Amino acid sequence: MKREEKHQQAKDLHEELKNVRTVFLQGFEGLTVAQDSELRRQVSQTGARYKVVKNSLIERAAAGTEAEPAAQKLRGTTSLAYTADDPVSLAKVLVNYAKENPALVFKAGMVEGRVVSMEEVEALAALPSREQLFARALYVIKSPGQQLATVVSAVGRDLARVIQQAVKEEKFKASGGN
């Protein structure tokens, strides 16, 4: 690869890394091509990106971005997975994949501008997805109103039942007009 191409690759990756909130760097030595392709497919389903890049290129591209501290002193083969959206989904995919394929080894990571450890990535993966959190929040917001509506409508419904029962039992007599 020519120097200009390497420089352009570093520049393109730098532009992408400037806009991401989450970056995970992992070693993949020992993964087969089929396993790597499967990982790429799973990562792309979360809306994230996955690339295999030389360590020096990653370090140059990360310079001046929030990912810079995580991209220092990398050794061995390195891949990076990154997203501007949901860090939980990406962490879930990587952690689950690493459990099934021990050749995938976490090296470093950055979430919301903060360098994270493997334990923190596993804790992040254990969180509910963004959609599940939104659903829970919506339920909590909607629940009191729904309960209030049930209570308010119960008064009218109960009154109607009492009147209906009284009519059945002929409790209401017509007055003679005196």
C-alpha positions in Angstrom: 0.0 0.0 0.0 1.3 3.4 -0.9 2.0 6.1 1.6 -0.8 8.3 0.1 -3.3 5.5 0.5 -2.3 4.9 4.1 -2.6 8.6 4.8 -6.0 8.7 3.3 -7.1 5.6 5.2 -6.0 7.2 8.5 -7.8 10.4 7.6 -11.0 8.6 6.7 -10.9 6.6 9.9 -10.1 9.7 11.9 -13.2 11.4 10.5 -15.3 8.4 11.5 -13.8 8.2 15.0 -14.5 11.9 15.6 -18.3 11.1 15.4 -18.5 7.9 17.5 -19.4 7.5 21.2 -18.1 4.0 21.6 -15.0 2.2 20.4 -13.9 -1.4 21.3 -10.5 -2.7 20.3 -10.0 -6.4 20.3 -7.4 -9.0 19.3 -8.7 -11.6 16.9 -5.6 -13.8 16.4 -6.8 -17.4 15.8 -10.3 -16.5 14.4 -11.0 -18.2 11.1 -12.2 -16.2 8.1 -15.7 -17.6 8.6 -15.7 -16.6 12.3 -14.5 -13.1 11.4 -17.2 -12.8 8.8 -19.9 -13.9 11.3 -18.6 -11.3 13.8 -18.8 -8.6 11.1 -22.3 -9.6 10.3 -23.4 -9.5 13.9 -21.8 -6.1 14.5 -23.3 -4.6 11.4 -26.8 -5.7 12.6 -26.4 -3.4 15.6 -25.7 -0.5 13.2 -22.0 -0.4 14.3 -18.9 -0.8 12.1 -16.1 -3.4 12.4 -12.7 -3.1 10.8 -9.3 -4.8 10.9 -6.7 -2.1 10.9 -3.0 -1.9 11.6 -2.1 -0.7 15.1 -0.1 2.3 13.8 -3.0 3.3 11.6 -5.4 3.1 14.5 -3.1 5.2 16.7 -2.8 7.9 14.0 -6.5 7.9 13.2 -7.5 8.1 16.9 -5.1 11.1 17.6 -7.2 14.1 18.6 -10.4 12.1 19.2 -12.0 10.7 22.3 -10.8 7.3 21.3 -7.1 8.3 21.6 -6.4 7.1 25.1 -7.8 3.6 24.3 -5.8 3.3 21.1 -2.3 3.6 22.7 0.4 0.9 22.8 -1.5 -1.7 20.8 0.2 -5.0 20.1 -0.7 -8.0 17.9 -3.5 -8.1 15.4 -6.2 -5.6 16.2 -9.8 -5.0 15.1 -12.0 -2.2 16.1 -15.8 -2.0 16.4 -17.4 1.4 16.9 -20.7 3.1 16.9 -22.3 6.5 17.3 -25.5 5.0 18.6 -26.2 2.2 21.0 -23.1 1.1 23.0 -25.1 -1.6 24.8 -26.0 -3.5 21.6 -22.5 -3.5 20.4 -21.1 -4.6 23.8 -23.7 -7.4 23.9 -22.6 -8.7 20.5 -18.9 -8.6 21.3 -19.2 -10.1 24.8 -21.5 -12.9 23.6 -19.2 -13.6 20.6 -16.1 -13.7 22.8 -17.8 -16.2 25.1 -18.4 -18.5 22.1 -15.0 -17.8 20.5 -12.2 -17.3 23.1 -9.8 -16.2 20.3 -11.6 -12.8 20.4 -9.8 -10.9 23.2 -10.8 -7.4 24.4 -7.8 -5.0 24.4 -9.3 -1.6 25.2 -12.5 0.4 24.9 -14.0 3.8 25.1 -17.6 4.6 25.9 -18.9 8.1 26.0 -15.3 9.5 26.1 -14.2 7.3 29.0 -11.8 4.4 28.7 -13.4 1.2 30.0 -12.1 -2.1 31.3 -13.3 -5.6 30.2 -15.4 -5.8 33.4 -17.2 -2.5 32.5 -17.8 -3.8 29.0 -19.4 -7.0 30.5 -21.5 -4.8 32.8 -22.6 -2.7 29.9 -23.5 -5.8 27.9 -25.7 -7.0 30.8 -27.9 -3.8 30.6 -31.2 -3.9 28.8 -31.2 -2.6 25.2 -32.1 1.0 24.5 -35.5 0.0 23.2 -36.2 -2.0 26.4 -35.2 1.0 28.5 -37.5 3.2 26.5 -40.4 0.7 26.9 -39.8 0.6 30.6 -39.7 4.3 30.9 -42.9 4.7 28.9 -44.6 2.1 31.1 -43.6 4.0 34.2 -44.8 7.3 32.7 -48.1 5.8 31.4 -49.0 3.6 34.4 -50.3 6.3 36.9 -52.6 7.9 34.2 -53.9 4.5 33.3 -54.6 3.6 36.9 -56.4 7.0 37.4 -58.5 6.4 34.4 -59.5 3.0 35.7 -60.5 4.4 39.1 -62.5 7.3 37.6 -64.3 5.1 35.2 -65.1 2.6 38.0 -67.3 5.2 39.7 -69.6 5.7 36.7 -69.6 1.9 35.9 -70.5 1.0 39.5 -73.3 3.6 39.6 -74.7 2.3 36.4 -74.7 -1.2 37.8 -76.6 -0.1 40.9 -79.2 1.7 38.9 -79.6 -1.3 36.5 -80.0 -3.6 39.5 -82.6 -1.3 41.1 -84.6 -1.2 37.9 -84.5 -5.0 37.7 -85.8 -5.3 41.2 -88.4 -2.5 40.6 -87.1 -0.3 43.3 -88.2 2.7 41.5 -91.9 3.3 41.6 -93.7 5.8 39.5 -95.5 8.4 41.7 -99.2 9.1 41.2 -98.8 12.8 40.7 -100.2 14.0 44.0 
